[in-house]
Amino acid sequence: MVSRFALIVPTLNGGPVYRKLLEEFRRQTCLPDCFIVVDSGSSDGTLEASRDAGARVISIRPEDFNHGATRMQALDHVDAGIDLVMYLTQDAVPADPESFERLVAVFADPRLGAAFGRQLPRDGASRVEAFSRAANYGEVPYRVDLAAPGKRRFEESRFSNSFSMYRIAALREAGGFPGDIILGEDVLAHVAILSRGWATEYVPAATVRHSHNYSVVEEFRRYFDIGVMHHRAQATLAMFGRPHGKGRQYLLEEARFAMRISLREGFVSVVRSCAKFFGYRLGLMEAALPRFLKRQLSMHWRFWR
């Protein structure tokens, strides 16, 4: 029996990249049985483009958006009888006509609770940006199953709702996405699903184009938010160990790669790495910081209302 699936995309002024996503959506060899867009106040034609693509649009106020709660709100609108839900971000463009089909296919395994695909660099990405995608989303598939023997690695906690799929029963059994979280709703739901006996997979054959060229300040703010999430979820993530050694190794590798391009790229990469490091460390210390300061340091500043 072929599983039926829904597609959910949160949007806010998606622009040309979102329109490209919709173009590639129409080319997929496996289309969803239910397509839901939850929009936070777009004014650039995103709503009209979504409806033209066959989406059911749910509108919310920008101040009501939350990475976890908004996705669960959209899930409540999925048609009865649908087994799976795919989540895409508005800037994750399917890279292959079979991207959806390849992600759906792994759910032939009844023990699989969730899976996520590979993220390739966006069109026009810098060489350092492309290096980052390759380092974080490799070509080798892997499975995470807490019932399997062996020491857990922090990388196994990774998951991304930029291009993911969940068995709805597993997601609901795990309590869904947390509603009061700055980011990382995907990681925490993933860990909760694993903790309830389901397995998960990374599926590099299923691909989207999704990357960012953040400024140094944006990198600082993004990593501050990651630090906040890791601090607040430290008990949940404890079974996977600590991330710090692997993170430092990656930052050093990126700096060496940038240095081979040019001295300027190397210098910028070192500054960016320092911003990531100090942003993350400050995020881990967020309990000692006043709310007004956290609002200034954060990329997702609305969280601190």
N, C-alpha and C positions, 0 to 999 in steps of 0.2 A: 504494500500500500504506500503510495507516494504521500509524504507529509505536506499539508497545506501550511503556508506561512504568510505572515503579515510583514510589511515594511513600515517603519516609523522613522521620520526625519524631523528633528527640531529645526526651526528656521528663524532667522531674523535678517532681513535684507541680504539675501543670499548672493545677489549680483550675478555676474557672468559665469562664475564658477558653478553656482547652483544650476544655472541653465544648462551648462555642459553636463552636469550630473544627470539632469532629466533627459538629455539627448542620449547619453549612454544607457540610462535606465530603459529606454524604449528598445534598445538593441539587445537586451539580455535574452538569453535562450530560455530562462526560467523566470517568470514574472510572479509577483506576489498575488495572493488571492484578496488581499486587503492592503491598501496603501493609505497611510495616515500621516499628515503633516501637522505638527503642533507649532503654531507661529506666535512669536512674541511681539507683534506690532510692526510688521514689515510695511514699507511704503514705496518699494522700488519695483513692484510688479511680481514679487515672489509668490503672492497668493494666487494671482491669475495664472501664472506659469504652472503652479502646483495643480490647480483645478484642471487645466488643459491636459495635464499628464494623467488625469484620472484619480487624483488624490482627494481624500476626504479631509478638509481643513478644520482644525480646532484652533481658535484664537484665544490667547491669554494676554494679560498685561505684562510688559517687560519686567516690572518689579516682582512679578509672581513666578518668574522662571527659576527653576532649581534643577541642577543636573540630574538628580535622582528622582525627585517628586514629579517633575514634568514628564519624564519618560514613563513613570508608572501611571500617571493620569492618562496618557495616550494609550497605554496597554489596556485600560478599562474600556476603550472604544473598539477593540479588536473584535471581529465577528466570532460568534460561537462556532466551535468545531475546528478552529485553527490551532495547530499544535506548536508551531514555531514562530518566533518573532525576530526579525532582523532590524538592527539599529544602524543607521548611517548618520554621520554629521553632514551638514550642508556643503562642506568643501571636500568631501571624500568622493572622488569621481571614479566609478568603476573603470578599471584599466583593460578589461577583456569582456567580450560578450558572454563568456561562461563564468564570470566572477560569482554571480549569485548561485548558479547551479552547483559550482564546486563547493561552496560553503554549505548548501543544503544537503549535499550528498553524504557528508560525514555523519549526519544524524540517522543514517541507517543503523548505526550502533545504538541500541536502546539504553545503554548506560551513559551516553553522552548527554551532559546537561547544558554545555555551552561551548562555543568555538569562536575564534576571531581570525580574520584574514591578514594578509601582508599589506603593508603600506609602502608604496613606491614614492619617490620624490615627484612633486608636482611638475608640470611643464614649466620650463624656465628656471628651475631650481639651481642654486649655486652648487659648486662642487662640495663645499663643506656641508650644505644642507643634504645633498645626496649621500654623503658619507654617514651622516647621522641616521638617515633612514635605513641604510644597509646595515649599520651596526646594531640597530634596535629591532629590525625586522628582517631576519635572514632567510635563506632558502631552505633550511632544514625544518621539516615538521616535527612537532613533539606533542606528547600527551602528558597530562598531569592527572595523577590518581593517588590520593592519599592512602589508598589500600595497598599500593605497590611498595615494595621494600626500598630502602635507600634514604639518604639524608636529603632533606628539603633544601632547595636553593632559593634565594630571594627573587631571582628572575622568574621563577615558576609562579609567583603571585601576579605577574604582569597580565594585563588584559586591556583591551581597548574597544570602547563603544563607537569609535570612528567607523568601524566595519566589523560588526559582531552578530552573532545569532545565539538565541537561547531557546531551550525547550521550555515552553511557558510553565508547564507543571513544575519543573525544577526551579525556575526563577521564583515562582510564588511560594513553593515549599521553603525556599531560603529566605523568605521575607521580603523579596523584591529589592529594589534599590533603596538605600537609605535616603530619607527625605531632608535631613538637616546636615548637608555636607558641602564643603567648598568645591571639591572635585574628587575624582577617584571613585565615583559610584560604581563604575564597572569593576574595578579591582576588588572592592569590598563585597559586591554581589558574587563575583567569581569565587572568592575564598569561602563565602557562605555556602555556595553550591557544592564546592569540593568537600566541605565539612559535613555535608549531609549524604555523602557516599556516591555522588555523581563524579564522572570524569570530565575533563575538558581538553580541547585540542587547539593548537596553533596550526592554521591551514595556509601555508604560503602559496599554494596553487590558486587560491582565491585572492585577487588583488584589487586594490584601489590606489589612485594617485592622491596622496595627502601628505603635505609637509608645510612648514612655515619658515619664513625668514624673519625671525624675531629680532628686534633691536636689543642692545645690551640691557636697557631698562626693562623691556618686556620679559627678557629671560630671567632677570632678577625677580620680578613680580610673579612669574609663573612658578619658579622654583620655591619662592616663599610659600605659595599656596600648596605645593606638593609637600613641603615640610610640615605645614599645618595639618594636612591630611594624615601624614605618617605619624605625627605626634598624637593625634586624636584616635588613631586606629592601631596604636602600637600593640595593644593586647591581642587584637584580631590577627595582625600580621606576624606575631612573634614566632609562630611555627616555621616561618620561612627564613628566620635569621635576620641579619642586619644588612642594609643595602650599601653601606658606606664604601667598602673596599672596591666593589664593582663599579660604583659611580666614579670614584677617583681614577680608576684604570681607564674608563671610557673618556673622561675629560683629558687625560694625558694623551691618549691615542688620537683624539680629535685635534689637539694642539700640534702634535707632530705631523699629522696629515696636512693641516693648514700651513705649517711652516714650509713644507715641500712645495706648496703652490707659490708662495711669496712671503717675504718678511712681513709685509703689511697684513696679509691674511693670518699669518702666525700671531702677530701682535693682537689683532682683533679677537682671535680665538682665545688667547690667554685671558684677555679682559673679560670676554663672555664667560669663560670657565670660572673665573673668580666671582663674577656676578651670580652664576648658578650656585656656586658653593656657599657664598655668604647669604644669598637669599634662602637657600634650603636650611642652613643652620639657624637663621633667624626664625624661620617657620617652625622649627622644632622647639624654639623657646617661646612660642606665641603666648603661652599661659602667663608669662611675666610681662607682656606688652599691653599697654592701654589700647582700648578698642579704636580710638581715633587714629592711632599710629598704624594699627593693622589695616585699617581701611586705606590708608595712604600707600602702604607697602604692597597691597594685594592686587592681582590682576582681576580677580572676581570681587570687586569692592562692594557690590550690592549684598554679598553674603553677610557683611558686617553691619547691616542696618540694625 
